[in-house]
Amino acid sequence: MNNEAPKPDWAMSRRERDVAERIAAGRAPKKRRRWPWIVLVLALIGGAGGWLVQSGTLEEMQAAREAAEAQAQAEAEARAARAAIVQLAAFEVTEVAPVTLTETLRITGSLSPVRRAHLSSEVSARVDTVAVRAGDAVAQGDLLVKFDAEALDSQLDQTRANAEATRVQLEQARTDFERTQNLVERGLQPQNTLDRARSTLDQLTATLAAQETLVANAERARDRATVIAPFDGVISDRAVDPGQFAATGTPLVTLVDLAALEVEATAPVAYAPVLTPGLAVDIRVEGFGDRLFRGRVERLSPVAIEGSRMLPVFVSLENVTGELRGGMFASGQIVLEEHEGAIGLPVGALRRDAEGAHVLVIEADTAMRRAVEPGRTWDSGALVEIISGLEPGDVVVTEPMPALRPGDKVELLEGGQ
């Protein structure tokens, strides 16, 4: 039983006034709804859980960030430690030694045999035998081509017979002329008779001379019915076959002598004052790699090629073994000047500062500054001669390495010297 005095109407809240009205009407009061509070509580609990989860993730992220920063710092320290020692490869250093410095002129050209014979037919006859093919080696005097001798013998016999007949007529004409001259002197024959006899005699004399020339030509043709090799060599071309008719001048075979070759090259006409026969030439031939063949300047053209200002230069090259062939591409360097026993370095090894020219020399695993006195450049400016400051055995940094300074520690990799 509720002993509390009821509140006055003005002191009641809306909800209390609604409850009082329901009681007065005999109805049960409405039950109070509690689900909004439950939702609110659940939302608060979920938010608290999310905050706890997020708080744990942030801690993990912070820990990972700190680990990455520590690793980066360790790597930086390792790089700094490695940078303190500069590693030098084999091609970046050179051990000083006396060498022969040269000034050269580069040339290019093709190989060609010095002796080449294009043999042609000197008779008009049928080819009976061709004894060689392209690529065959022959010796001087070997048979190359043989013509049909029967036809040549017939021509020779005919010309001889014609000449002999004319010779008989000439003897008769000479006898007649002498007899006519005697009669004319005695006044028994007119003068014109002697003139006709003299004309006949002169005509037959000329005819005999021409026929004797034909006999000589026929004899020469008979002798040249066989073509032989004029020198030792190799057949490079064959232009006829047995059974073919060859007129005078028809190409037969080409014979080349590979024992001596020649490179026909060109050089700027500005080098004419220093180019002389006899200069040595180092030649590389396509197909033989870095192998060097030794040649020499044989002769120079007296006139430059019109419009190019280039001077033809002929370089002779011995080929005793016969391994070189005509037509091969060759490049060479004519040695214009030499200096033996000198010290030379690539121009990239020379450094300059306020104190002058110097190089970096490796001493006790340290790059040390060494003052030097440079001379003239060689090999078209690729090498510089060192007059003083270096000794044989010194190890010099020859590549331009701006980051390498005197006092830096260095490590020579295997094969660096």
C-alpha positions in Angstrom: 0.0 0.0 0.0 1.4 3.3 -0.9 1.3 5.7 2.0 2.8 8.5 0.2 0.5 11.5 -0.4 -0.2 12.0 -4.0 1.6 14.8 -5.7 -0.4 17.8 -6.7 -1.2 17.9 -10.4 1.1 20.8 -11.0 4.1 18.9 -9.5 3.6 15.8 -11.7 5.6 15.1 -14.8 3.9 14.2 -18.0 4.6 10.5 -17.4 3.4 10.6 -13.8 0.2 12.5 -14.9 -0.4 9.8 -17.6 0.0 7.0 -15.0 -2.4 8.7 -12.6 -5.0 9.0 -15.3 -4.7 5.4 -16.2 -5.1 4.3 -12.6 -8.1 6.5 -12.2 -9.7 5.0 -15.3 -9.1 1.5 -13.9 -6.3 0.6 -16.4 -2.9 -0.8 -15.7 -0.1 1.7 -16.1 2.3 1.3 -19.1 5.5 -0.6 -18.5 8.6 1.4 -18.8 10.6 0.8 -22.1 14.2 -0.1 -21.3 15.6 -1.1 -24.8 17.1 2.3 -25.7 19.3 2.0 -22.7 20.3 -1.5 -23.6 21.3 -0.3 -27.1 23.2 2.6 -25.6 25.1 0.3 -23.2 25.9 -2.1 -26.1 27.2 0.8 -28.2 29.4 2.0 -25.4 30.8 -1.5 -24.9 31.5 -1.9 -28.7 33.2 1.5 -28.8 35.4 0.6 -25.9 36.3 -2.7 -27.5 37.2 -1.0 -30.8 39.3 1.5 -29.0 41.2 -1.3 -27.3 41.7 -3.1 -30.6 42.8 0.1 -32.4 45.1 0.9 -29.5 46.8 -2.5 -29.9 47.2 -2.0 -33.7 48.8 1.4 -33.2 51.3 -0.1 -30.8 52.2 -2.8 -33.4 52.6 -0.2 -36.1 54.8 1.9 -33.9 56.9 -1.1 -33.1 57.2 -2.0 -36.8 58.2 1.6 -37.7 60.9 1.6 -35.0 62.2 -1.8 -36.3 62.4 -0.5 -39.9 64.2 2.7 -38.8 66.7 0.6 -36.9 67.3 -1.6 -39.9 67.8 1.4 -42.2 70.2 2.9 -39.8 72.2 -0.3 -39.6 72.3 -0.6 -43.4 73.4 3.1 -43.7 76.2 2.4 -41.2 77.2 -0.7 -43.2 77.3 1.3 -46.4 79.3 4.0 -44.7 81.8 1.4 -43.5 82.1 -0.1 -47.0 82.4 3.3 -48.6 85.4 3.9 -46.4 87.3 1.4 -48.6 87.1 2.0 -52.4 87.3 -1.2 -54.5 89.3 -0.9 -57.7 88.9 -3.4 -60.6 91.7 -4.6 -62.9 90.9 -2.2 -65.7 91.0 0.8 -63.4 94.7 0.5 -62.4 97.9 0.0 -64.3 101.3 -1.2 -63.2 103.9 1.1 -64.7 106.4 -0.5 -67.1 108.6 0.8 -70.0 106.7 0.6 -73.3 107.2 1.6 -76.9 105.0 4.7 -77.6 103.9 5.1 -81.2 102.2 7.7 -83.3 100.1 5.9 -85.9 97.7 6.6 -88.8 94.8 4.3 -89.3 94.0 3.0 -92.7 91.5 0.5 -94.2 91.3 -1.3 -97.5 91.1 -4.7 -99.3 93.7 -7.3 -100.0 94.7 -7.9 -103.6 97.5 -10.0 -105.1 100.5 -8.1 -106.3 100.9 -10.3 -109.4 97.8 -11.1 -111.4 97.7 -12.4 -115.0 94.6 -12.4 -117.1 95.6 -14.9 -119.8 93.9 -14.5 -123.2 93.9 -16.4 -126.4 96.6 -15.4 -128.9 95.3 -17.7 -131.6 91.9 -18.3 -133.3 91.3 -22.0 -132.8 89.2 -24.6 -131.0 90.0 -25.2 -127.4 91.2 -28.8 -127.1 92.1 -29.1 -123.4 91.6 -27.0 -120.2 93.9 -28.5 -117.6 92.9 -26.3 -114.6 89.9 -25.1 -112.6 89.4 -22.2 -110.3 91.3 -22.8 -107.0 94.0 -25.0 -108.5 97.6 -24.2 -107.5 100.0 -24.3 -110.4 103.8 -24.0 -110.9 105.5 -21.9 -113.5 105.5 -23.8 -116.8 102.5 -26.0 -116.1 100.0 -26.5 -118.9 96.9 -24.4 -118.6 95.1 -24.5 -122.0 95.8 -26.4 -125.2 94.3 -25.5 -128.6 93.6 -27.8 -131.6 97.0 -28.1 -133.3 95.8 -29.6 -136.6 94.1 -26.5 -137.7 97.0 -24.4 -136.8 99.4 -26.8 -138.6 97.2 -26.4 -141.8 97.3 -22.7 -141.6 101.1 -22.8 -141.2 101.5 -25.1 -144.2 99.3 -22.9 -146.3 101.1 -19.7 -145.5 104.5 -21.4 -146.2 103.3 -22.7 -149.5 102.0 -19.3 -150.6 105.3 -17.7 -149.6 107.3 -20.3 -151.5 105.2 -19.7 -154.7 105.7 -16.0 -154.4 109.4 -16.5 -153.9 109.6 -18.5 -157.2 107.7 -15.8 -159.0 110.0 -13.2 -157.5 113.1 -15.0 -158.8 111.6 -15.2 -162.3 110.7 -11.5 -162.1 114.2 -10.6 -161.1 115.6 -12.6 -164.0 113.2 -10.9 -166.4 114.1 -7.5 -165.1 117.8 -8.1 -165.6 117.3 -9.3 -169.1 115.0 -6.4 -170.0 117.5 -3.9 -168.6 120.2 -5.4 -170.8 118.1 -5.1 -173.9 117.1 -1.6 -173.1 120.7 -0.6 -172.6 121.5 -2.0 -176.0 118.5 -0.2 -177.5 116.6 -3.4 -178.4 113.7 -2.7 -176.0 111.8 0.5 -175.2 112.2 2.1 -171.8 108.6 1.4 -170.7 109.3 -2.3 -171.0 112.0 -1.9 -168.3 109.6 0.2 -166.1 107.0 -2.6 -166.3 109.5 -5.2 -165.4 110.7 -3.1 -162.4 107.1 -2.7 -161.2 106.5 -6.4 -161.4 109.7 -7.1 -159.4 108.7 -4.5 -156.7 105.2 -5.9 -156.4 106.4 -9.5 -155.9 109.0 -8.4 -153.4 106.3 -6.7 -151.3 104.0 -9.7 -151.7 106.7 -12.1 -150.5 107.5 -9.9 -147.5 103.8 -9.9 -146.5 103.6 -13.6 -146.9 106.7 -14.2 -144.8 105.0 -12.2 -142.1 102.0 -14.4 -142.3 104.3 -17.4 -142.0 105.9 -16.0 -138.9 102.5 -15.3 -137.4 101.4 -18.9 -138.2 104.5 -20.3 -136.7 104.0 -18.1 -133.5 100.4 -19.3 -133.3 101.5 -22.9 -133.6 104.0 -22.3 -130.8 101.2 -20.8 -128.7 98.8 -23.5 -129.2 99.6 -24.4 -125.6 99.2 -21.8 -122.8 101.5 -22.4 -119.8 101.6 -20.7 -116.4 104.0 -17.7 -116.4 104.6 -17.9 -112.6 103.7 -19.9 -109.5 100.2 -19.1 -108.4 96.5 -20.1 -108.0 93.8 -20.1 -110.7 91.2 -17.5 -109.7 89.0 -17.7 -112.8 88.4 -20.0 -115.8 86.5 -18.6 -118.7 86.6 -21.4 -121.4 85.8 -25.1 -121.7 87.1 -27.8 -124.1 85.4 -27.7 -127.5 84.8 -24.0 -127.4 86.1 -21.8 -130.2 88.3 -19.0 -129.0 89.2 -16.0 -131.2 92.2 -13.9 -130.6 91.8 -12.0 -127.4 89.2 -14.3 -125.8 89.8 -14.6 -122.0 91.0 -18.0 -120.9 92.1 -18.1 -117.2 93.2 -15.7 -114.5 96.3 -16.6 -112.5 97.2 -14.8 -109.2 100.2 -15.0 -107.0 99.1 -15.1 -103.3 102.7 -15.1 -101.9 102.6 -11.3 -101.9 99.5 -9.2 -101.2 98.9 -5.5 -101.3 96.4 -3.3 -99.4 95.3 -0.3 -101.4 94.2 2.3 -98.7 93.8 6.0 -98.5 95.2 8.6 -96.1 94.5 12.3 -95.6 96.7 14.3 -97.9 97.8 16.3 -94.9 100.0 13.3 -93.8 101.9 13.3 -97.1 105.0 15.0 -95.6 105.4 12.1 -93.0 104.3 9.2 -95.2 107.3 7.6 -96.9 107.9 4.1 -98.4 109.3 1.6 -95.9 107.2 2.6 -92.9 106.0 -0.3 -90.8 102.3 -1.1 -90.8 100.4 -3.3 -88.3 97.5 -5.0 -90.1 94.4 -6.8 -88.9 92.5 -8.9 -91.4 88.8 -9.7 -91.1 88.4 -13.3 -89.9 91.7 -13.5 -88.0 90.5 -11.7 -84.8 93.2 -9.6 -83.1 96.1 -11.4 -84.9 98.5 -8.8 -86.4 100.2 -9.1 -89.7 103.3 -7.0 -90.4 103.4 -5.0 -93.6 105.2 -1.9 -94.9 104.3 1.1 -97.1 105.4 0.1 -100.6 104.6 3.2 -102.6 102.4 6.4 -102.6 100.3 7.9 -105.3 101.7 11.2 -106.6 98.2 12.6 -106.9 95.3 12.8 -104.4 91.9 11.5 -105.3 90.0 14.3 -106.9 87.4 15.8 -104.7 88.3 13.9 -101.6 91.7 15.2 -100.6 92.7 11.6 -99.8 96.0 10.1 -101.0 96.2 6.5 -102.2 98.7 4.4 -100.2 99.8 0.9 -101.2 100.9 -1.4 -98.4 102.7 -4.7 -99.2 102.1 -7.8 -97.1 103.8 -11.1 -97.3 101.6 -14.2 -97.4 104.1 -17.1 -97.4 101.7 -19.5 -95.8 98.9 -18.6 -98.3 96.3 -18.3 -95.6 95.2 -14.8 -96.7 93.0 -14.3 -99.7 92.4 -11.5 -102.1 89.4 -9.4 -101.4 89.6 -9.7 -97.6 88.9 -6.5 -95.7 91.9 -5.2 -93.7 92.6 -2.4 -91.3 96.0 -1.2 -90.3 98.0 1.4 -88.5 101.0 3.0 -90.1 103.7 3.6 -87.5 104.7 7.2 -88.2 107.0 7.6 -85.1 108.2 5.4 -82.2 109.7 6.1 -78.8 111.1 2.9 -77.1 111.5 2.5 -73.3 109.1 5.3 -72.3 106.5 5.5 -69.6 103.0 6.2 -70.9 99.6 6.3 -69.3 96.1 6.8 -70.5 95.3 10.5 -70.6 92.5 9.8 -68.0 95.1 9.0 -65.4 96.5 12.5 -65.4 95.0 14.9 -62.9 95.6 18.6 -62.3 95.0 20.9 -59.4 96.4 24.1 -58.0 99.8 22.5 -57.4 100.1 21.0 -60.9 99.9 17.7 -62.7 99.7 14.5 -60.6 98.5 11.0 -60.5 97.1 8.7 -57.8 99.5 5.9 -56.8 98.4 3.0 -54.7 100.8 2.7 -51.7 100.0 0.4 -48.7 96.3 0.2 -49.8 96.0 4.0 -49.9 95.6 6.3 -52.8 98.5 8.8 -52.7 99.1 11.9 -54.7 102.2 11.8 -56.8 103.4 14.8 -58.7 104.5 14.0 -62.3 106.0 15.8 -65.3 103.9 15.0 -68.4 105.3 15.1 -71.9 103.7 14.9 -75.3 100.7 12.7 -76.2 101.0 9.6 -78.4 98.7 7.3 -80.3 96.4 10.1 -81.5 96.1 11.6 -78.1 95.2 8.4 -76.2 98.4 8.1 -74.2 100.5 10.8 -72.4 104.2 10.3 -71.8 105.4 10.7 -68.2 108.8 12.2 -68.2 109.4 12.0 -64.4 107.7 11.2 -61.2 107.0 7.5 -61.8 109.1 4.4 -61.6 108.5 0.9 -63.0 106.3 -1.1 -60.7 104.2 1.8 -59.4 100.5 1.0 -59.5 98.6 4.0 -60.9 94.9 4.7 -61.0 94.3 5.1 -64.8 90.6 5.6 -64.9 89.1 9.0 -64.3 87.5 8.6 -60.8 86.5 12.0 -59.4 85.2 10.6 -56.2 88.6 9.0 -55.3 90.8 11.4 -53.3 94.3 11.2 -52.0 94.3 9.4 -48.6 91.3 7.2 -49.4 91.7 3.5 -48.5 91.5 1.2 -51.5 91.2 -2.5 -52.2 92.5 -4.0 -55.4 90.2 -6.7 -56.6 91.7 -10.0 -57.8 93.8 -9.4 -60.9 93.9 -5.6 -60.2 97.6 -5.5 -60.9 
